[in-house]
Amino acid sequence: MKKALTIGMASVALAGVLFAGAATAGATPGRTTACSNCHHASTTVKLTVTKVSSTSTTVTYKVSVTGGKGTAAWAVLSGGKNLAHRTVSTGTFKVTKGKTIKVYGVKKGTGSRVKTITAK
């Protein structure tokens, strides 16, 4: 009985997490390509990536996603590996100097923009 109750509670918790995630935009860490549901070209969505600071080994960037309607999100990928992502319109991330990255900015339902940069 105790085992069945534990499994039942875990199932309800998992369903809640899945349902909550379906209602918001977000990066999918395991994906190596953009999903066309949100990542389609849009002239309305604006993506700004600016250097904030650097050390001898890392660079910190600020990302901003504006324009369009819908939930904003951004993600930083390098060779298909998700380095950082947030479901907000602005934020910062660090990357190793010399690394080439793709920064995606999304407005769910409106579209997205992508920038490829090499950290300097």
C-alpha positions as CSV (number, residue, x, y, z in Angstrom):
1,M,0.0,0.0,0.0
2,K,2.8,2.4,0.9
3,K,4.6,1.7,-2.4
4,A,1.4,2.3,-4.4
5,L,0.8,5.6,-2.6
6,T,4.4,6.7,-3.3
7,I,4.1,5.8,-7.0
8,G,0.8,7.6,-7.2
9,M,2.1,10.8,-5.6
10,A,5.2,10.8,-7.9
11,S,2.9,10.4,-11.0
12,V,0.7,13.3,-9.9
13,A,3.9,15.5,-9.3
14,L,5.3,14.5,-12.7
15,A,2.0,15.4,-14.4
16,G,2.0,18.8,-12.7
17,V,5.5,19.5,-13.9
18,L,4.7,18.5,-17.4
19,F,1.4,20.5,-17.5
20,A,3.1,23.6,-16.1
21,G,5.9,23.4,-18.6
22,A,3.5,23.1,-21.5
23,A,2.0,26.6,-20.7
24,T,5.3,28.5,-20.8
25,A,8.2,28.9,-23.2
26,G,11.5,27.4,-22.3
27,A,14.7,26.0,-23.7
28,T,15.0,22.2,-24.1
29,P,18.5,21.3,-23.0
30,G,18.7,18.1,-25.0
31,R,17.8,19.6,-28.4
32,T,20.5,20.5,-30.9
33,T,18.2,22.3,-33.4
34,A,15.5,24.9,-33.0
35,C,11.9,23.8,-32.8
36,S,9.7,25.4,-35.5
37,N,6.8,26.0,-33.1
38,C,8.6,29.0,-31.6
39,H,11.8,29.4,-33.6
40,H,10.6,30.7,-36.9
41,A,11.9,33.9,-38.5
42,S,10.2,37.1,-37.3
43,T,10.9,40.7,-38.1
44,T,9.1,41.7,-34.9
45,V,11.3,39.9,-32.5
46,K,14.5,41.8,-31.5
47,L,17.5,40.1,-30.0
48,T,20.3,42.1,-28.4
49,V,23.5,40.5,-27.1
50,T,26.0,42.9,-25.5
51,K,29.3,42.3,-23.7
52,V,29.2,43.3,-20.0
53,S,32.6,42.3,-18.8
54,S,35.5,39.8,-19.3
55,T,38.4,38.1,-17.5
56,S,41.4,36.4,-19.0
57,T,39.3,33.3,-19.6
58,T,35.6,34.2,-19.7
59,V,33.2,36.8,-21.1
60,T,29.9,37.9,-19.6
61,Y,27.1,38.9,-21.9
62,K,23.7,40.4,-21.4
63,V,20.9,39.2,-23.6
64,S,17.6,41.0,-24.2
65,V,14.5,39.8,-26.2
66,T,11.9,42.4,-27.1
67,G,9.2,43.1,-29.7
68,G,6.3,40.8,-30.6
69,K,3.8,39.2,-28.3
70,G,4.0,36.1,-26.1
71,T,6.3,34.7,-23.4
72,A,10.0,35.6,-23.9
73,A,12.8,33.2,-23.5
74,W,16.4,32.9,-24.5
75,A,19.0,30.1,-24.8
76,V,22.8,29.9,-25.5
77,L,24.0,26.9,-27.4
78,S,27.5,25.7,-28.4
79,G,27.8,22.8,-30.7
80,G,24.3,21.6,-29.7
81,K,25.1,21.8,-26.0
82,N,22.8,24.1,-24.0
83,L,25.0,26.4,-21.9
84,A,22.3,28.6,-20.4
85,H,18.6,29.4,-20.8
86,R,15.9,31.4,-19.1
87,T,12.2,32.0,-19.6
88,V,12.5,35.8,-19.2
89,S,13.2,38.7,-21.5
90,T,16.6,39.7,-20.2
91,G,19.5,38.0,-18.4
92,T,23.2,37.4,-18.3
93,F,25.4,34.4,-19.1
94,K,29.2,33.6,-19.0
95,V,31.1,31.8,-21.8
96,T,34.7,30.8,-22.2
97,K,36.7,33.1,-24.4
98,G,37.1,31.8,-28.0
99,K,34.0,29.7,-27.9
100,T,31.5,30.1,-30.7
101,I,27.9,30.2,-29.5
102,K,24.4,30.7,-30.9
103,V,22.1,32.9,-28.9
104,Y,18.4,32.3,-29.5
105,G,15.8,34.9,-28.5
106,V,12.1,33.7,-28.6
107,K,8.7,35.3,-28.2
108,K,6.4,32.2,-28.0
109,G,3.8,32.5,-30.8
110,T,5.6,35.4,-32.5
111,G,8.9,33.9,-33.6
112,S,12.6,34.2,-32.8
113,R,16.0,35.6,-33.8
114,V,19.4,34.0,-33.5
115,K,22.9,35.4,-33.4
116,T,26.1,33.6,-33.8
117,I,29.1,35.1,-31.9
118,T,32.6,34.1,-30.9
119,A,33.3,35.2,-27.3
120,K,36.1,37.8,-27.2
